Amino acid sequence: FSTKYVTPKPHNKQVVRVDLNDLFALMNQSKYERDRVLLQFMYDSGVRISEVERITYNDIRDAINFTNSGFVCSQHNLPVHPGYAPLLIRGSKGRGNSIKERYTLVSTPTLRRIATYHSSPLYKRHQMKYGDRGLCPAFLNSEGGAYNKASLAKLFERLSKKAKKKGLVTKSIHAHLLRHGSAYLILQDPNLGSDYLERLVNIKKTLGHTFISTTEVYTSIPFDIYNSIADEKGAIKSKTDLMEEVVEQTKLRIRIGDKK
């Protein structure tokens, strides 16, 4: 028409995301391992902020049991342990905000870090409050309750402000930016698809997108993101390798007397 477009104006902006340096800056603003392990998990799995509270202790155990399974390698006839595990996510994007289940992939280093957190006296002390300990939320706040959407948003706001004030990040970081960062990790991981199309489909499934057109926004990868996921020779690191680096550089010990 002469006065207006029939279709909406195209959205050509680059996706705002969090890279590993941003993640490190954010994690280091918390002195609590429970916060740091939660941030790594959200970055690794790509879960929505509203989905975290529905992830249980049993869900994590099921994923860990999967990584402990031995798969036979056809070339050497030896057991191989996978570097990733499927994790059940109870989403909330169904009709009428109904629960819509899907599976995402979580790397072994992240699951091992969560397992260490779950074996700490701090977590077990709060877990005892639940009749069925397997249904205890996988991630607990300082009061021993589940992180809901509002409390998680406040956590991100608090840590982001600290990192920004110190000049460690240039933008405010909220939970959805970790989800975008997770998508880029999948897109470049050679273990999660032989080409871009396979990896895009993988992103669609793990992030819970209804349409592939939503996922296509990740097809262009900024140079700074490439640098953060490549080694000094330019070879792309797998998501498992990157999460192992996160553990090595940010993990804190939970002591017996810790109350938070």
C-alpha positions, 0 to 999 in steps of 0.5 A: 500500500502507498501509506504503509507496509503490508508486512512488519518491518524486518528485524535485522539486529544482531542477537545480544548474548553473553560470552564466556568472559561475561559469564566469568565476570558475572559469576565472580561477583558472587562468593557463593558456589550455589549461585555460580553453579546455577549460572553455569547450568543456565548458560550450558543448558539454555533454560528459560528463567521461569523453568529453573524452579521446576528442575528437581534433584531427581532430574539431575540424577537421571542426567548424571546416570546417563553420563555414567552409562557405557556406550560401545565404540564401533571402532574399538569395541570399548565403552565410551562415556558421553560428554553430554546428557539429556535433561528433562525440562518442564517448560511453560510455553504451551497453550494457556501457559501449560507445561510443555516438556522437552529435553535439553543437553547438559555437559558432563563438567556442569553435571559433575559440579552440580553433583558436588553441590548436591553432596554438600552439607548445605544442600542436604540440610535443606533437602531434608525438609522435603518429604520426597527428597528426589523432588527437592529443587535442584537449585536452592536460594539462601533460605533453602527454597526454590529460585522463582522467576522474580528472585532469579531476576533480582540475582542477575540484576545484583551481580550485573550491577557489580560487574558493570560498576567494576568495568568488567562488562559493558552491558546489563546482563539478564537471564535470557542473554545466557540462553542466547549464549548457549545457542551459540555454543551449540551452533559451533560445537562439532559434536552436536551436528555435522553442519549448521543445519543439524546444529540449528535443529538441535538448538530448536529442540533444546531451547524449545522453539516452536518454529525453526524461523525463531532459531535462524536468528543465530545463523550469523556468529560475531567475531568476538564470540568466535574468539571466545570459543576457539583455541589459540590455533583457531580450532573450535572447542566443544561445549564440554571443553568450555564448561570444564574451563568454567569449572576450573576458573570459578569453582568454590568449596562449600564448607561444612559450616556454610549457611548460604 
